[in-house]
């Protein structure tokens, strides 16, 4: 994700992402958000909802990792989970299943081997951008049928 958006999430929800300074053995948040910019809105809404229901103690939920799962969806790992927080994280993962991770357009689908975005959830526009321009078939030129004119125009000089 873009560093500007990453820093904005870190500043706005500093208590939720307090593990970003922890060693890599215990938290992967030092790497930042390992996904594209299209899921920023999903992560922001998830963070806002978790922040609203959590308190600012050491036992509050802490997000340890945000990345892309093997099946192309959003993967969020957190500590000190409660059932409402787990439901919010599950909802964000399900929302990412239908949201383009490049431009946040919905609906989007998991792309297969046939194009450059294998394993990414992308919309048709983003797939078209990565494939480049397509060669179009040359169209045959349509000619008007030859027929005798109805009237003859004679030029006089």
Long-range contacts (C-beta under 8 A, 24 or more apart in sequence): 1-32, 1-33, 1-34, 1-35, 1-36, 1-37, 1-39, 1-40, 2-37, 2-40, 3-32, 5-33, 5-37, 5-40, 6-32, 6-33, 9-33, 9-40, 9-43, 9-44, 9-47, 12-47, 13-47, 13-48, 13-50, 13-51, 15-51, 15-54, 15-56, 15-60, 16-47, 16-50, 16-51, 16-54, 16-60, 16-61, 16-62, 16-63, 17-47, 17-62, 17-63, 18-62, 19-62, 19-63, 19-64, 19-79, 26-64, 27-64, 27-65, 28-64, 28-65, 28-67, 28-77, 29-63, 29-64, 29-65, 29-66, 33-66, 33-67, 34-65, 34-66, 34-67, 34-68, 35-66, 35-67, 35-68, 35-74, 35-101, 36-101, 36-102, 36-120, 37-102, 37-103, 37-104, 38-99, 38-100, 38-101, 38-102, 38-103, 38-104, 38-105, 39-74, 39-96, 39-99, 39-101, 39-104, 40-104, 41-104, 42-74, 42-92, 42-95, 42-96, 42-99, 42-104, 43-74, 43-92, 45-92, 46-76, 46-88, 46-89, 46-91, 46-92, 49-88, 50-85, 50-88, 50-89, 53-84, 53-85, 53-88, 54-85, 61-85, 68-101, 69-93, 71-110, 72-97, 72-110, 72-119, 72-120, 72-121, 73-97, 73-121, 96-121, 97-121, 100-126, 102-126
